[in-house]
Amino acid sequence: MSACEFESLEKSLESHLPEAELAEVKRLLFGRETPKLALPSCAVEAAAERRFELKGYTFDAAQEQLRPPRRVRVGLVQHRIVLPTDAPILDQVGATHSRVGEIVEVAAMCGVNVICFQETWTMPFAFCTREKEPWTEFAESAEEGNTTRFCQELAKKYNMVVISPILEREELHSTLWNTAVVISNSGSVLGKSRKNHIPRVGDFNESTYYMEGDTGHTVFQTQFGKLAVNICYGRHHPLNWFMYSMNGAEIIFNPSATVGALSEPMWPIEARNAAIANHCFTCAINRVGTEHFKSEFTSGDGKKAHHDFGHFYGSSYVAGPDGSRTPGLSRTRDGLLVVELDLNLNRQVSDKWSFKMTGRYAEYAEKLGEAVRPDFKPKLIKE
Ligand SMILES: NC(=O)NCCC(=O)O
C-alpha cells in the first residue's frame, strides 16, 4: 500500500486491535477521551451523499460554580482540489466554492459556530512550481474579493464565523500575502491575519510569491470566543503560538498545506504541544490529495524533475489544553470535523498547571533581547 492510499492510523488501529487494548492505545496516543458528538441524521446522510467524511467529538470541562459552560462548535474543512490545475482559473475557484459550500451547509446542520478552511483553499498549492503565472492570478482582495463575498454570504446565512485563508492581493502596495480573512457571523469582515513565517524547505519555497506578514499576532474577539490564525509553517515556531496566546487567543487555528514526506511525523505533535504550552485549543487543518502540474519542476534535492510534490495527508484534528486531542480526519478523503469545546477548560488547566504563571517571561524577554544582539556571547562553559 502506498502512503497516499493509507487511510488513517486510527482506522488501522481500530481494525487490528482488540477492544480493551485499543482503549489503552487510544489513551496513550490521544489522552483523555474526547467522546463522540451526536450529529443529526440529516447531516450524516448529506455527508455520505456528498462523499465526504464527517466526524464529531466533544471536549468537556468541569462544572464551575461561578461561570456557566462556554460551549462552542468549531468546524474544520479539508478537501482536495476539484478541477485539474490547468483548468481556467475562474472555473477552478467556482468549483471549489461549490464543493466547500456544500460542506459548510452540513456544518450548519451540525450547529457549527466557527468554521475554518485549509491554507489558500481556493487554489492548487502551486508554489512548488516556482512559476508565477497563472498562480498569482488566484490572488484576491481580502476585503472585496469574490471569495470573501462568497464567505460573507455563508457567514450571514448560517450565523457562523468563517475563517478563509487565501492568497491576498493588496492593490495599494502591489503586494501579495498569505492571509486568513476572518468574517464575523454578522457577515462583516472582522479583519485579517497574515502568515508570519515563510517556509524555505523542500518544495515549500514560497518567499518569491508573498511577503512575511505584517499583522503581528492579532486576535479576533467574536461571539464564539477569541480566535487567532497561525498559518501553516508558523506552527513550527513556538513563539508564534505563544504571542497569539499572550494576546488572549482561546482557539488558535492552523490552516495548512503540507505533504507526508516532509512533515507527517511532526503533524500530530506541534499543534497539540501548542495547546498544552499555551492553555488553549488548537485546530490543525491540512488539505488532501496529490496535485499534478503540467510543467515539470525539480525540488533542489538532486532528484529528477516531476509533476507533483507529494501527497497532502489531511489528518485534521483538534487539540485541547489538557493534552488530549481528537482522532484525525482521514489522510485521503475530503472531510468535516465538528468539535464542541467548552472554553472553560482553558482556565481550568491553567489553574492546574500554571505554565503562564510560572513561565518567568520577563527574564526570558531580557535574555532573548541579549541573545539576538550581534555582540552576544553564548553562556557556555568549557573544560
Ligand atoms: N504551506 C506551508 O507553509 N508549508 C510548509 C510545510 C510545513 O510547514 O509542513
The ligand as an ORCA input file, in Angstrom:
! r2SCAN-3c Opt
* xyz 0 1
  N       2.440     25.838      3.326
  C       3.456     25.720      4.115
  O       3.834     26.641      4.822
  N       4.065     24.524      4.071
  C       5.291     24.263      4.725
  C       5.422     22.857      5.089
  C       5.182     22.613      6.526
  O       5.332     23.527      7.339
  O       4.850     21.493      6.874
*
